[in-house]
Amino acid sequence: MTFGSAEWLALGEIIWINALLSGDNAVVIAMACRSLPATQRKVGMVAGAGVAIGLRVLFTLIIVRLLGIPYLKIVGALALLYIAIDLVGPQGAEDEQGVKSHESLWRAIMTIAIADVVMSLDNVIAIAGVAGDHFGLLVLGLVISVPMIVAGSAVILAIMDRVPVIVWAGAALLGYVAGEMIVSDHALEDRFGAEYVHSWETTAAVTLAIVVVLVGWLMRRMRTRERVEHPSG
């Protein structure tokens, strides 16, 4: 595979775009791996990012057509809300109570992969536009981006260990992204007008960020109460 100046420029653009748009993905990776044993965290981050990039390559090939399907982004946003609440909910405490380590590792990897696909609905349009029909260019650009995403995840994970409240900020970020996705769905734009729908973008994003944190907090509180009332459970 030989590259000319245009291909090298496009490769640089793909790497740059992916780096700029993968901040929230790095947050997901860090949050999904925070409950893993220290010896498995690096494996979880690398494997999760690798699986996510593989799915993103496949997804990029068909994303332009998929984005025209009404309500697709709404469904994706709901899936992202579920992931955000699950990441900030009581699952971390449950892992500590005896879930097998390999199950936790695979759960983290699958969470990362699914969240990346959902959150990449818009991101991959830019990457697909730059790569055009050059599949090799697309794959190479995304593969080179993996170390940057993993490095970002490692930094965020280290911060989470020192400042646990960052976990809640990460969950709020995912809720915020979900809100943005909902108001950009083609079905809503066609029905109410793009200008009107997008005027609600910030409100929807902030509201869902608050909802994620509130629901996650309530779930943790309920779980704690159950464990106090039923210690053997």
C-alpha positions in Angstrom: 0.0 0.0 0.0 1.7 3.2 -1.2 0.7 6.7 -0.1 1.1 9.9 -2.0 1.0 13.4 -0.5 -2.8 13.4 -0.5 -3.0 10.1 1.3 -0.5 11.2 3.9 -2.5 14.4 4.5 -5.8 12.4 4.8 -4.1 10.0 7.2 -3.0 12.9 9.4 -6.6 14.3 9.3 -8.1 11.0 10.3 -5.7 10.7 13.3 -6.3 14.3 14.3 -10.1 14.0 14.0 -10.2 10.7 16.0 -8.0 12.2 18.7 -10.2 15.3 19.0 -13.5 13.3 19.0 -12.4 10.5 21.3 -12.2 12.3 24.6 -15.6 11.0 25.8 -14.5 7.5 24.6 -11.5 7.7 26.8 -13.8 8.5 29.7 -15.9 5.4 29.0 -12.8 3.2 28.9 -11.5 4.6 32.2 -14.9 4.2 33.9 -15.4 0.7 32.6 -12.0 -0.5 33.8 -11.9 1.3 37.2 -13.3 -1.8 39.1 -10.9 -4.2 37.5 -7.9 -5.5 39.5 -4.8 -3.5 38.8 -3.2 -6.4 36.9 -6.2 -6.4 34.4 -6.7 -2.7 33.9 -4.1 -2.4 31.1 -5.5 -5.5 29.4 -9.0 -4.1 29.7 -8.1 -0.7 28.3 -6.1 -2.1 25.3 -8.5 -4.8 24.5 -11.5 -2.6 24.9 -10.0 0.1 22.7 -9.0 -2.5 20.1 -12.4 -4.0 19.9 -14.0 -0.5 19.8 -11.7 0.5 16.9 -12.5 -2.7 15.0 -16.2 -2.1 15.3 -15.7 1.6 14.4 -14.0 0.6 11.1 -16.9 -1.7 10.3 -19.4 0.9 11.4 -17.8 3.7 9.3 -18.4 1.7 6.2 -22.1 1.9 6.6 -22.7 4.9 8.9 -23.6 7.4 6.2 -26.7 5.3 5.3 -27.5 4.4 8.8 -27.7 8.0 10.0 -30.6 8.7 7.7 -32.8 6.2 9.6 -35.4 8.0 11.8 -35.1 7.6 15.5 -31.7 5.8 15.3 -29.9 8.5 17.3 -32.7 8.4 19.9 -32.3 4.7 20.4 -28.5 5.1 20.5 -28.9 7.9 23.1 -31.1 5.7 25.3 -28.5 2.9 25.1 -25.8 5.4 26.1 -27.9 6.5 29.1 -28.2 2.9 30.2 -24.4 2.5 29.9 -23.7 5.7 31.8 -26.0 4.8 34.7 -24.6 1.3 34.8 -21.1 2.6 35.0 -21.9 4.9 37.9 -24.3 2.6 39.6 -23.7 -0.1 42.2 -22.0 -2.6 39.9 -18.5 -1.6 41.2 -19.5 -2.7 44.7 -21.0 -5.9 43.3 -17.7 -6.7 41.6 -15.9 -6.4 44.9 -18.3 -8.9 46.4 -17.2 -11.8 44.3 -17.9 -11.5 40.5 -15.2 -13.5 38.8 -12.4 -11.4 37.5 -12.6 -12.7 33.9 -16.3 -11.8 33.9 -15.6 -8.3 35.0 -12.9 -8.0 32.3 -15.2 -9.1 29.5 -18.0 -6.9 30.9 -15.6 -3.9 30.7 -14.5 -4.8 27.2 -18.1 -5.1 25.9 -19.2 -2.0 27.7 -16.3 -0.1 26.0 -17.1 -1.5 22.6 -20.9 -0.8 22.7 -20.5 2.7 24.1 -17.9 3.5 21.4 -20.2 2.4 18.6 -23.1 4.4 20.1 -21.0 7.5 20.7 -19.4 7.4 17.2 -22.6 7.9 15.3 -21.5 11.5 14.4 -17.8 11.1 14.8 -17.3 8.6 12.0 -19.0 10.8 9.4 -16.0 13.1 9.5 -13.6 10.1 9.3 -15.5 8.5 6.5 -15.5 11.8 4.6 -11.7 12.1 4.8 -11.0 8.4 3.9 -13.4 8.2 1.1 -13.2 4.8 -0.6 -9.6 4.2 0.7 -10.3 1.3 3.2 -6.6 0.9 4.0 -6.3 4.5 4.9 -9.3 4.3 7.2 -8.0 1.2 9.0 -4.4 2.6 9.4 -5.7 5.9 10.7 -7.9 4.4 13.3 -5.3 1.8 14.4 -2.7 4.5 15.0 -5.3 6.4 17.1 -5.6 3.5 19.6 -2.5 4.3 21.6 -3.7 7.9 22.0 -7.1 6.7 23.3 -5.5 4.2 25.7 -3.1 6.8 27.0 -5.9 9.2 27.6 -7.8 6.5 29.4 -4.8 5.7 31.6 -4.5 9.4 32.6 -8.2 9.6 33.4 -8.2 6.3 35.3 -5.3 7.6 37.5 -7.2 10.7 38.2 -10.3 8.7 39.1 -8.3 6.7 41.6 -7.2 9.9 43.4 -10.4 11.9 43.0 -13.4 9.4 42.9 -15.9 12.3 42.2 -14.5 12.3 38.7 -16.5 9.1 38.1 -19.7 11.1 38.5 -18.4 13.8 36.2 -17.7 11.1 33.6 -21.2 9.7 33.9 -22.6 13.3 33.5 -20.5 13.7 30.4 -22.1 10.6 28.8 -25.6 11.9 29.8 -24.7 15.2 28.1 -23.6 13.4 24.9 -26.9 11.4 24.9 -28.9 14.7 25.1 -27.0 16.1 22.2 -27.7 12.9 20.2 -31.4 13.0 20.8 -31.9 16.5 19.5 -29.9 15.8 16.4 -32.1 12.9 15.3 -33.4 13.3 11.8 -37.0 12.4 12.8 -37.2 15.3 15.3 -35.5 17.7 12.8 -38.0 16.8 10.1 -41.0 17.1 12.3 -40.2 20.3 14.3 -37.5 21.9 12.2 -33.7 21.7 12.7 -33.4 25.3 14.1 -36.1 24.8 16.8 -34.8 21.3 17.8 -31.2 22.4 18.1 -32.3 25.4 20.3 -33.1 22.7 22.9 -29.7 21.0 22.6 -28.0 22.5 25.7 -31.2 22.1 27.8 -31.6 18.4 26.8 -27.9 17.7 27.3 -27.7 19.3 30.7 -31.0 17.7 31.8 -29.8 14.1 30.9 -26.5 14.7 32.5 -28.3 15.5 35.8 -30.7 12.6 35.3 -27.7 10.1 35.0 -26.1 11.4 38.1 -29.4 11.4 40.1 -30.4 7.9 39.0 -27.0 6.5 39.6 -26.9 8.1 43.1 -30.4 6.7 43.9 -29.4 3.2 42.8 -26.3 3.3 44.9 -28.3 4.5 47.9 -30.9 1.8 47.4 -28.2 -0.9 47.1 -26.4 0.3 50.2 -29.7 0.2 52.2 -30.4 -3.3 51.0 -27.0 -4.5 52.1 -27.5 -2.9 55.5 -31.0 -4.5 55.9 -30.0 -7.8 54.4 -26.3 -8.3 55.1 -26.3 -11.9 53.9 -27.7 -10.9 50.5 
